[in-house]
Amino acid sequence: MAAIDSRPSDLHPTLSRSDVLENLFGSTAALESAQRELQKMLRDRGIFFGEGLLPTYAYAFVSTHDQIARWAQQAELLIAAAEHHTRQLISDALSEDTQSMSRENVELILTNPGYERTCVICRPDAIPVGPDLKFVELNCDSPAMMMFLDIVAQCLFELAPFAALHAVVKPPSAADILLDSLLGCYQEFGGKVSPTIAIVDWQGQKTRFEHQRLAEHFEARGYSTIVCDPRTFQLVDGKLEHEGRQVHLVYRRALASEMLSRRKDISALLDAYRDGTICMVNPLRSYLSSHKSLLTHLVAADLPRELKAAANLVPQTILLDNEETRAMVTSSPGKWVLKKSEGHGGMNVVLPMVSSRKSWRDAMDASSRDVWIAQDYLDVPRMAVPVVEGDSMVWQVKYFNWNPFVFGGRYAGGLVRVSTTPLINITQGGGLLPTLFT
């Protein structure tokens, strides 16, 4: 069988092939066997995304402890800065993204959730630049993939080629830190009894299988957990119930924007939240911290001294809110990424030299009606993953970004998303790799 092809020499300098992974696969047959076994483990454990298996590889992103610690510290600093500015927006009771909202929706967003932190469950998107990170999005509303991150890493350690890593690599435990953060909010909220937890999202979501695995994990830790649609709650004698069971703690996976737009369908849940009957995490206030427009405020002049360094972790990001700014961006289109402030799943993102001219023109036109930003375009780094092509094993080059989880203000592990295009999103065909460090 053919040996592994060497990695391309022009990949990101901090991501050269780790000695830990150097000799994982000695042949195409070994890789094929590992990939086949991994897919079986994922299928047996119910690790599906939508209608298919979660896209991943018999591989991992491995770096040094010092590098990951540096990135983790930067992720925590960024979220602390986002938390600081979100509190300012709450104090002002207005942001760019709420100006056109109804009074009822603004009141729901500003509702006190019963605990202090707004940015509880977060997964910002970062691009490695040298030894540091540049964060291009925040994802502080309802991020996903923490449970799948843990399970994929566990599966890798069960593969024969990864057996030697047990002694030198620390596996992630994002789901445990997630549960600790949820319970911390519940305790601060004033919860007195062991809570029944409801993981809440609309029926039929692609991430529904992760909700089920999270429920199993919480149950194994001793916490009664249900997975349900937000439309299925009832208020009974002032208590929020689902099929006769009282719910104390709601882990919200439905997007805040969708809940607000469908508030008449979920009045029991929203009334319980407004009245302080249940603890809900993330709070609806996280709607403010997840919008891309918040990045325009994370500049040193707007931050207290202990957070000023967070400004260096964000590429130049500006609001497209006037004709002068739009003219400046239009004069150098190759420099800027255009993004709608409210968006997810890679939608409404226009990349230079990738998106069509029509997409660019449409985005610039839309910026006069909705909140859009322009952000310095950063070259998206590439890494290589081993794949079988014919009877050979090769390193297939893919674009990637790094996505740290920050729960309750602390780093909880990181995943790498890879794609054949620089617009990286699992919903749009990307793949996931766990982060391991030696």
MOZI-V697807 format. One record per residue. SS is DSSP state (@ for helix, = for strand, . for the rest). OMEGA is omega in degrees with one decimal (999 if undefined). NEAR is the number of other C-alpha atoms within 10 Angstrom. Layout:
BEGIN
ss: [SS	SS]
omega: [OMEGA	OMEGA]
near: [NEAR	NEAR]
END
This chain:
BEGIN
ss: [.	.	.	.	.	.	.	.	.	.	.	.	@	@	@	.	.	.	@	@	@	.	.	.	.	.	.	@	@	@	@	@	@	@	@	@	@	@	@	@	@	@	@	@	.	.	.	=	=	.	.	=	=	.	.	=	.	.	.	.	=	=	=	.	@	@	@	@	@	@	@	@	@	@	@	@	@	@	@	@	@	@	@	@	@	@	@	@	@	@	@	@	.	.	.	.	.	.	.	.	.	.	@	@	@	@	@	@	@	@	.	.	.	.	.	.	.	.	.	.	=	=	=	.	=	=	=	=	=	.	.	=	=	=	=	=	=	.	.	.	.	.	.	.	.	@	@	@	@	@	@	@	@	@	@	@	@	@	.	@	@	@	@	@	@	@	@	.	.	=	.	.	.	@	@	@	@	@	@	@	@	@	@	@	@	@	@	@	@	.	.	.	.	.	.	.	=	=	=	=	.	.	.	.	.	.	.	@	@	@	@	@	@	@	@	@	@	@	@	@	.	.	.	.	=	=	=	=	.	@	@	@	.	=	=	=	.	.	=	=	=	=	.	.	=	=	.	.	=	=	=	=	.	.	.	@	@	@	@	@	@	.	@	@	@	@	@	@	@	@	@	@	@	@	.	.	.	.	=	=	=	.	.	.	.	@	@	@	@	@	.	@	@	@	@	@	@	.	.	@	@	@	.	.	@	@	@	@	@	@	@	@	@	=	.	.	=	=	=	.	.	.	@	@	@	@	@	@	@	@	@	.	@	@	@	=	=	=	=	=	.	.	.	.	.	.	.	.	=	=	.	.	.	.	.	.	@	@	@	@	@	@	@	@	@	@	.	.	.	.	.	=	=	=	=	=	.	.	.	.	.	=	=	=	=	=	=	=	=	.	.	=	=	=	=	=	=	=	=	=	=	=	=	=	=	=	=	.	.	=	=	=	=	=	=	=	=	=	=	.	.	.	.	.	.	@	@	@	.	.	=	=	=	=	=	=	=	.]
omega: [-178.8	175.9	177.5	173.6	178.4	179.5	173.5	-174.4	-174.0	177.5	-177.3	-171.2	-179.4	-173.8	175.3	-172.3	-180.0	176.3	-178.4	-176.1	-171.0	-172.2	180.0	-175.0	-179.4	-177.0	175.5	-179.4	179.7	178.4	179.1	179.9	-179.8	179.6	179.4	-179.9	178.8	179.6	177.6	179.3	178.5	179.9	-178.7	-176.8	175.3	-178.8	-177.9	173.9	-171.5	-176.5	-178.3	176.3	173.9	-179.7	178.1	-174.8	172.3	-172.5	178.7	171.9	-177.2	176.5	-179.4	176.9	-177.2	-179.7	-179.5	177.6	178.3	179.6	179.6	178.3	178.7	178.3	178.9	179.0	179.6	-178.3	175.5	177.5	177.1	177.4	179.4	-175.8	177.6	178.0	175.7	178.2	178.5	178.1	179.2	-179.8	-179.5	172.3	178.0	-171.0	178.2	-174.2	-177.5	-176.5	173.6	179.4	-178.7	-179.9	177.9	178.8	177.6	179.1	-176.0	179.6	177.2	-176.2	-179.7	173.8	-167.2	-170.4	174.1	-178.7	-176.3	-175.7	-170.5	174.2	179.4	177.2	-175.6	173.7	176.5	176.9	-172.0	-179.3	-173.3	-179.8	166.9	-176.3	-175.0	175.0	-173.4	-179.6	178.7	-176.7	179.5	-179.5	-175.9	169.9	179.3	178.4	178.3	176.0	-179.7	-174.2	178.2	178.2	177.5	178.8	179.5	-178.7	177.7	176.6	-176.9	-178.5	-177.7	-174.5	-177.3	-177.1	-174.6	-174.5	-171.9	-175.1	178.1	178.9	179.8	175.2	-174.8	-176.3	178.0	178.7	174.1	-179.4	177.2	-178.6	176.4	-178.5	176.1	176.8	-179.6	178.3	177.8	176.9	-179.4	179.1	-175.1	-176.3	173.9	-168.1	160.8	-174.9	173.1	172.5	-163.8	173.3	180.0	-179.9	174.0	179.3	178.6	-177.3	-175.1	-179.4	175.1	176.7	-179.2	178.9	176.5	178.6	177.7	-179.9	178.9	177.2	179.4	177.3	173.1	-177.3	178.4	-172.6	174.2	173.1	-176.1	175.2	-178.2	179.6	-171.3	179.5	171.4	171.1	-178.6	-178.5	176.9	179.6	178.2	-177.7	171.4	-178.8	175.2	-180.0	177.5	178.7	-179.1	-172.7	179.7	171.3	-172.4	172.6	174.0	179.8	179.4	-178.5	179.6	178.0	179.2	-178.8	-178.5	-170.9	179.3	-179.7	-174.2	-173.8	-179.2	179.9	-177.5	176.1	178.7	177.8	-178.5	-176.6	-179.4	178.7	179.4	172.4	180.0	-179.1	-8.6	174.8	176.5	176.1	-179.2	171.1	-178.3	-174.4	-179.0	-179.7	-177.0	178.9	-179.7	-180.0	179.5	-178.6	-178.6	176.5	-170.7	-175.8	-176.8	-173.6	173.6	-171.2	-175.3	-178.9	-173.3	-178.8	178.3	179.7	-180.0	-176.5	-177.5	174.2	178.7	-176.5	-175.3	175.0	173.8	-172.4	176.5	-174.7	179.8	178.8	179.3	179.0	179.0	-179.5	-179.6	-178.6	179.2	-172.8	-179.9	-177.0	-164.9	163.6	176.6	-178.1	169.3	-174.0	178.2	-179.3	179.4	178.0	179.7	-179.4	176.9	172.6	-176.3	-177.8	175.4	176.2	176.7	179.0	-179.0	175.8	179.1	178.5	178.2	-178.7	-179.5	-179.8	179.5	177.7	-179.5	-177.8	176.3	180.0	-178.0	-179.5	176.8	174.4	167.7	-175.2	176.5	177.7	176.5	174.7	-178.6	-177.5	180.0	172.9	-177.9	175.7	-177.4	177.2	177.2	173.9	-175.6	178.8	-179.8	172.2	-177.5	172.5	-179.4	-175.0	178.9	171.9	179.0	165.1	-177.7	-173.0	178.5	169.5	175.0	-176.7	-179.0	178.5	-178.9	-179.3	-176.2	-178.2	-178.4	175.0	174.5	172.7	-178.6	-178.5	176.3	177.2	179.0	171.8	-167.4	177.4	-178.8	178.5	-178.1	169.9	177.3	178.7	-175.1	172.8	174.5	174.3	175.9	178.3	-176.9	999]
near: [11	12	12	21	12	10	17	14	8	10	17	15	12	15	17	16	17	14	10	16	16	10	11	19	19	15	18	22	16	16	21	16	14	22	20	12	18	21	19	14	19	18	14	9	13	16	23	18	19	14	8	10	14	23	17	20	19	25	24	21	22	21	20	13	13	11	14	21	13	13	21	21	12	22	30	22	21	28	27	21	24	26	21	20	20	24	18	13	18	17	10	9	14	15	15	17	18	16	11	10	12	10	11	10	17	18	14	19	23	20	17	18	25	20	17	13	21	26	31	25	30	30	31	21	22	24	20	20	16	11	12	17	22	23	23	21	20	24	24	27	29	22	19	17	20	25	22	28	23	21	22	25	21	16	18	24	17	16	16	14	19	20	12	13	18	11	8	11	19	14	21	24	17	22	23	18	21	22	17	14	20	23	19	14	23	24	17	12	18	11	16	9	9	14	20	16	24	25	22	21	22	16	14	10	12	14	20	21	20	19	24	19	18	23	21	16	17	19	15	11	11	11	16	16	23	21	19	18	17	26	20	15	22	21	16	12	7	12	15	22	19	19	8	10	13	19	21	21	25	26	21	22	21	20	18	21	16	10	22	20	10	12	19	11	14	17	17	22	24	22	17	19	22	19	13	15	20	24	29	27	28	28	29	27	27	26	24	30	26	28	23	27	26	24	28	17	19	26	20	14	10	14	18	11	9	10	19	18	18	23	22	17	22	22	19	17	23	21	23	25	16	10	11	10	14	19	12	11	20	15	10	9	17	14	16	20	21	27	25	22	24	18	15	16	11	14	14	16	22	24	21	16	11	11	13	12	13	9	15	19	13	12	20	22	12	14	23	14	9	17	20	27	26	28	23	16	18	16	11	18	18	20	22	21	17	19	20	17	11	8	11	15	23	20	17	17	18	21	20	28	24	24	23	25	30	28	25	23	20	20	21	23	25	27	25	19	23	28	21	15	14	18	22	22	20	18	15	12	13	20	20	24	25	27	25	22	20	17]
END
